[in-house]
Amino acid sequence: MKKIFIAIALSSLASAVCAQQTLKPEEMIKFRKAGYSFMAWNMGKIKANLEGTYNKEQVIAAANVIAATANSGMGALYGAGTDKDAAGQKTRVKAAFFKEPDKVKELAVAFNKEANELQKVAATGDAAAVKTQFGKTGESCKACHEKYRED
Amino acid sequence: MKKIFIAIALSSLASAVCAQQTLKPEEMIKFRKAGYSFMAWNMGKIKANLEGTYNKEQVIAAANVIAATANSGMGALYGAGTDKDAAGQKTRVKAAFFKEPDKVKELAVAFNKEANELQKVAATGDAAAVKTQFGKTGESCKACHEKYRED
């Protein structure tokens, strides 16, 4: 199992992270859940803008959070001991996540691509284009959730 | 009390948020805690870079998260019913936070300024300048924590 964690840590998923920080498993789980949760709020804001009055600045701000989070090297938050609940921090990650680093990397790269594109499209203020790209970004979130997250 | 919440919602703290999203108090608390928690991870990464080997790209990525979060309109997450624990979501916010909107706004604006400056300085790759600005940013976090967050 240790090898698999190292493989994930060394993958491009975690390329921005240099392992200088020593975190406990429960801290890694807490931080990654925080990242996904805060992205969910920002995705929700974009959705509300697309369904209601469109505010360009709010959509830009939300897309900036999503892109910055996608590029933050969250792969480092899937270290040893984070494959199960740790010290009261619950995780819904499936065991398969740690056994399929190539597939995880593929999904992570796809999500990053869509999130970065969403940031670019949001900056234009073109609501129709944002709607399309928002859909693609949501699909890339869902692809990982369906494969590696318990309901 | 309602008037105070409205005052906060209308302040520039929440200027980027257009209240199209309807969130329950426990959702607002969850999302705001997620935002602060994810920022803490990213502040920790910058600290580790300043104390260990400096990786410009990692610091840029972390500073981008902090700035994007600061600019995301988190004031909207302090709506009615979020001044105390809600449906299992604990909050450490002090009652004074909701009684002093002008002071809260002042601290929020100060934090945003430092976070945006940190993002700019990180982009230069000048570790010494980042160290100085990281200190200022941390102080602006602390100023609010000391006044409005329970230990």
Interface residues (C-beta under 8 A of the other chain):
Chain A: A16 V17 C18 Q20 Q21 K30 F31 K33 A34 G35 S37 F38 A40 W41 N42 G44 K45 A48 N49 E51 G52 T53 N55 E57 Q58 A61 A62 N64 V65 A67 A68 T69 N71 S72 G73 L77
Chain B: A16 V17 C18 Q20 Q21 K30 F31 K33 A34 G35 S37 F38 A40 W41 N42 G44 K45 A48 N49 E51 G52 T53 N55 E57 Q58 A61 A62 N64 V65 A67 A68 T69 N71 S72 G73 L77
